[in-house]
Amino acid sequence: MCPQVVGTERVAPISSSVAATIRTRVEQKIGGAVRSVCRMPFGLYEVVDDMDVVYVDARVRYLIVGRAFALHGSGAEDLTTSRQEAFRRVDVKALPFAMAVKTVRGDGSRLLVEFEDPNCPYCRRFEREIVGLNNVTIYTFLYPVLSRNRTNPDDSYPQARSVWCSANRSHSWDEVMLKGERLPPAPASCDAPLDQNLALGRKLKITGTPTLIFADGRRIPGVISLASVEHLLNVAEKEKLPKR
């Protein structure tokens, strides 16, 4: 959906024919699938393609990649980043939480979703960062994107299977991420939802680990501080947890 106000200016709606023409030309010249075309108040059109935001002229002869700002008397508003955040938000209630490792700390009243690889050093760094995080329910989708040799028990995929197939998944995850433990191979009979998690990540266009998702759908790639996590959890705390 296109915004009716950009910065402080009202924007006239774009006609379906103009939007269709721009969409077709962008897809022909650049490739990909255009999700939306919106008119902007500075003479260009915003095109959202694969969750990226770019700007083109009406005839799609020029393409601008970068951030656009609206300058107000009180400062500058980042138009591009705000739109990217809107398109990248996740429908948290639709996530298949049964396929995630569940960890409840304290009263479990807040929600944090993680996509992590057991061999990802940045994921381990993040897990150490949030050791003191309390009053939260954490759903960790095991996302072994670093797998290279699935027959090696130390590879991401077998280690993720071992976590999932263990008697206490949350404890095993902590052993791997906080202590650097290597888990023994999981029984061949154990069915772990790793391929489903990888497919889910591709659908959500999660390209790296860790990726964090909060109850309001906001996604944050990479490692952030405990203070930042606390802030984002509190912003989203009015959202309800999925049924347990």
PyMOL commands that set and color helices and strands:
alter all, ss='L'
color gray80, all
select helices_A, chain A and resi 16-29+79-88+92-94+97-99+121-129+156-164+169-179+194-203+226-235
alter helices_A, ss='H'
color red, helices_A
select strands_A, chain A and resi 5-6+9-10+34-39+45-49+52-56+63-64+69-72+75-78+101-105+110-116+136-142+211-214+219-221
alter strands_A, ss='S'
color yellow, strands_A
deselect
rebuild
show_as cartoon
